[in-house]
Amino acid sequence: MRPDAVHRVLDAELAAARDRRGGEPPRVLDVGGGSGVWAVPLAVAGCAVTVVEPSPNALATLNRRAAEAGVLDRITAIQGDTDALDHEASADLVLGHGLLEVVDDAGVALAALAAATAPGGAVSVLVANRFAAVVHRATGDRLVDARRLLDDEAGQLAGTRDPLLRRFDVAGLEALVRDAGLGVELVQGYGVVSDLVPGSVLEANPGAAEALAELELVASTRPPLRDVAARLHVLGRKPG
C-alpha cells in the first residue's frame, strides 16, 4: 500500500529538514499528540519528537507505545497544551493534527505553533472539514443537522453534544494559517474517497486496495474533491 497524502508530504518535509541539519535527526513537535499515533512512527523514522498533550491517560499510552517500538529515548512527553510551548522557534516540523477543532481560540493556538517553528520550518495542520460533515449527516438521514452545519459559520452543532468547537473549509483554513504568519505551501484533502469504499469491495477484488490508494492520492489535491474530504491538511511554511 502506498503512503497516504499526508504521510507523503511529511516524509518529504522531514527529508528536507534532515538535509538542512546535515544529517542530524529532524526535530518534531506534536501538539495535542494524544497517544502517539503520529509521534511514534516519526520517532521510529529517526526523528527527535516532543509531544505536548493535556491528557495523562493519553501520555501513558504514548509511553507504552514508544517503549514497545523501542523509541522511548527519542520521545519527550510534556503534559500541557499550547500554553506549555516554550516558543524557542527550534522545531523543524510542528504538528497540529486534530487540535484546532477543540481549542478555545484556533488563531491563538496556531500562532503558538508558528512561534515554536524554526525559520524555514513547517507547520502541518489537519482539521475536520465542515462540508464533509454536512454530506455525512445528509446521507445518514440527519438532514436538520446537515443544514445547521451548513449554515453555521463555525461548522458546529451548537446546543448538542458536538465534540468539536468548529470545523473548517479551505478558504477559512488558509486565512487562519496566513494570519499566523505562515505561507500556505499546500492544501490537500485527507480521506476523500477511501471512507466511501466498503471493505468487502477491497477484499473481493485483487489490486483494489492499491487502486484505491492511488485514486486517493490523486483526488487529495483536486478541487472540488479535495474540498469535501473528511479532513483538510495544510502545510504552512515559516519565513526564514
Summary of the structure (lengths in Angstrom):
residues: 240
radius of gyration: 18.2
end to end distance: 35.5
largest distance: 55.2
contacts: 788
relative contact order: 0.15
helix: 44%
strand: 22%
